[in-house]
Amino acid sequence: MADTSDTRTPAQIEADIRRRREVLAETLDEIGVRVHPKTIMGDAKAKVVSNIDHTLGRAYVEVNRAVSDVKSRFVDEDGAPRLERVVPVALVVVGVVGLLALGTRRRKG
């Protein structure tokens, strides 16, 4: 047996139906926007940009850490250069540059 205890008037029932249709129309509009190719592409691009930003942020932190580590090897706590480490590295650099310069002069000649 059907329950016939609904005490709403036909106007109330029509108003409920109208509200339900409006809610369903809004829901369908949202679904249409979500599955639209431009929306999907925009979401995909946003994810890629977010991942790139995250990767660049991590790379920046790693580079900053490496620079700080190198700096701490050649500079003491007061900011003065550690000559016992700077001088040998400078001599090696000058030697390598000199060898490269001699090597290119011999090839040209």
Wavefront OBJ file of the C-alpha trace (Angstrom):
o trace
v 0.000 0.000 0.000
v 1.200 3.494 -0.798
v 1.600 6.041 1.956
v -0.884 8.837 1.267
v -0.191 10.868 4.398
v 1.509 13.688 2.417
v -0.165 16.858 3.640
v 1.516 19.197 1.165
v -0.555 21.214 -1.212
v -0.068 20.900 -4.971
v 1.591 24.346 -4.955
v 4.095 23.180 -2.331
v 4.838 20.044 -4.323
v 5.378 22.129 -7.467
v 7.707 24.478 -5.530
v 9.705 21.477 -4.252
v 9.965 20.111 -7.790
v 11.099 23.525 -9.068
v 13.800 23.773 -6.350
v 14.997 20.246 -7.111
v 15.232 21.062 -10.818
v 17.287 24.187 -10.033
v 19.650 22.195 -7.817
v 19.982 19.514 -10.493
v 20.624 22.164 -13.156
v 23.406 23.694 -11.033
v 24.910 20.254 -10.458
v 24.827 19.476 -14.169
v 26.453 22.834 -14.922
v 29.250 22.053 -12.439
v 29.757 18.622 -13.979
v 29.857 20.192 -17.434
v 32.534 22.644 -16.323
v 34.598 19.936 -14.597
v 34.660 17.607 -17.605
v 35.230 20.362 -20.164
v 38.559 19.832 -21.975
v 39.779 23.342 -21.124
v 39.138 22.738 -17.421
v 40.911 19.384 -17.535
v 43.894 20.947 -19.347
v 43.976 23.838 -16.879
v 43.994 21.439 -13.924
v 46.767 19.375 -15.543
v 48.846 22.501 -16.207
v 48.354 23.672 -12.633
v 49.589 20.301 -11.326
v 52.663 20.444 -13.569
v 53.457 24.009 -12.490
v 53.018 23.028 -8.859
v 55.381 20.066 -9.279
v 57.943 22.250 -11.067
v 57.731 24.883 -8.326
v 58.205 22.191 -5.699
v 61.182 20.700 -7.572
v 62.769 24.130 -8.065
v 62.274 24.897 -4.395
v 64.028 21.691 -3.393
v 66.832 22.381 -5.889
v 67.245 25.900 -4.486
v 67.545 24.506 -0.973
v 70.139 21.947 -2.091
v 72.194 24.538 -3.982
v 72.006 26.912 -1.031
v 73.155 24.129 1.277
v 76.070 23.269 -1.058
v 77.158 26.913 -1.320
v 77.005 27.280 2.458
v 79.080 24.116 2.852
v 81.732 25.331 0.390
v 81.752 28.767 1.997
v 82.235 27.242 5.443
v 85.302 25.380 4.136
v 86.979 28.566 2.887
v 85.736 31.178 5.394
v 85.897 31.031 9.176
v 83.137 32.050 11.581
v 84.289 35.693 11.568
v 84.100 35.938 7.769
v 87.866 35.979 7.247
v 89.248 33.700 4.507
v 91.033 30.538 5.615
v 94.329 31.034 3.844
v 95.452 27.459 4.548
v 92.629 26.311 2.233
v 92.329 29.234 -0.200
v 96.024 29.354 -1.260
v 96.328 25.687 -2.356
v 93.064 25.858 -4.318
v 94.178 29.091 -6.012
v 97.503 27.482 -6.967
v 95.739 24.469 -8.460
v 93.397 26.726 -10.457
v 96.304 28.799 -11.788
v 98.177 25.614 -12.698
v 95.221 24.107 -14.572
v 94.570 27.350 -16.460
v 98.273 27.561 -17.344
v 98.316 23.982 -18.651
v 95.184 24.607 -20.713
v 96.707 27.784 -22.155
v 99.922 25.936 -23.082
v 97.940 23.081 -24.578
v 95.945 25.375 -26.877
v 99.083 27.294 -27.953
v 100.822 24.038 -28.989
v 97.836 22.890 -31.073
v 97.616 26.162 -33.007
v 101.331 26.254 -33.765
l 1 2 3 4 5 6 7 8 9 10 11 12 13 14 15 16 17 18 19 20 21 22 23 24 25 26 27 28 29 30 31 32 33 34 35 36 37 38 39 40 41 42 43 44 45 46 47 48 49 50 51 52 53 54 55 56 57 58 59 60 61 62 63 64 65 66 67 68 69 70 71 72 73 74 75 76 77 78 79 80 81 82 83 84 85 86 87 88 89 90 91 92 93 94 95 96 97 98 99 100 101 102 103 104 105 106 107 108 109
